[in-house]
Amino acid sequence: MYVRIARFEGGDRNWDEFAAGVRDTIRSGGQGTPFEKVSDAVARMMLLVDREGNRGANLVLCETGDDLRRVDAALNEVTPAGGRGARTSVEMYEVVLDEKPGT
């Protein structure tokens, strides 16, 4: 498993509306966005929010490193709308441990 973590900060953003928009994009398979061509490569996607700090992170999990690179290239084509903050970093990792306590 592999993960891409993109961090966002600042701007005038309603996080609930932003999350709803991301959810709709994911559920539609990314229709009309760069995500459309790689949605099949995504195993799971999460959006994390620090409302007080006005920042967030998007985690995209893929089964293979090749899938992750494809997703990264597509998501790098997407930029936040004007006034909605900036993507401050993108990092990619191999997940070497994913355990549930007690199992």
N, C-alpha and C positions, 0 to 999 in steps of 0.2 A: 504494500500500500504506500502511496505517496501523497503528500499534502502541499498545497500552495497557500501561503498566508499573505494576504494583501491588507495593509493597514491604511486607514483613512482618518484625517483630522480636519477640524475646523469647518467653517461655512455655516450657512443657515439651512439646517436640515431637520426635518421632522422624521425621527428615526422609525416611528411606526409606519408612516407612509412609505418611507424608503424600503423597509422590510417587506411591506405588502407588494411594492413594485418588483422587488427581487424575487419574491415568492411567485408572482404571476409570470415573470420571465422564465423561471425554472419550470413551472408546471406546463407552460406552453411549449417547452422544448426550445426556448430562445427565439421563437419566430420573429424574424425581422431584425435580429441582432447578430453580431459576430459569434455569440454563444450557440446559435442554431447549428452551426456546422460541427460542433464538438460536444453537444449535450449528451450524446451516447457514451462519451468517455468519462463522464462524471459519476462516481459511485455515491457521493454524498456531498452536500453543501451546507455550510453553517454561516450565520451572521452573528457576530458578537458585538455588543454595544456597551460603552461607558458613557451614559447620558450626562453625568456631571462633568466629565472631561471632554465632552463633545468629540468623541473619537470612536472608531469601530474597527473591526477586522472581519475579513471574509475568508473562510477556510473552504478549500475545495479538495476533496479526496478522490484519488484515482487509483485504479488497480495496478497500472504500470507506469514506469517512468516516461515511456513514449506518449501515453495518454496525457500525462501531466504536462509535458512540453507542448502538445497540441492545444490543450486548454489554456496554458499560459500565453501562447501566441495569440489566441483568439481574444482573451480577456485584456491583453495589452492594447488591443484596438479600441477598447472602451475607455472613455475618459469621463470623470464626473461632470455633470452639468454645471454651467457657470454659477458661481456663488454657493455651491454645495460642498466646498472643501476640496481637499487634494488627497490623492493617493500618495502616501509618504514612503512606503516601502513594499517590496514584494520579495518573499523568501520561499524557497522550496526545499522540502526535506523528504527523506525516506522515513516512513513510520516503522521503527524497529520493535516497538512494544505497544500493544493495544489490549489491555487486560481488564477484565471486570473482577472486582474483589470477590473472593469466596468461590471462584470457579476454577 
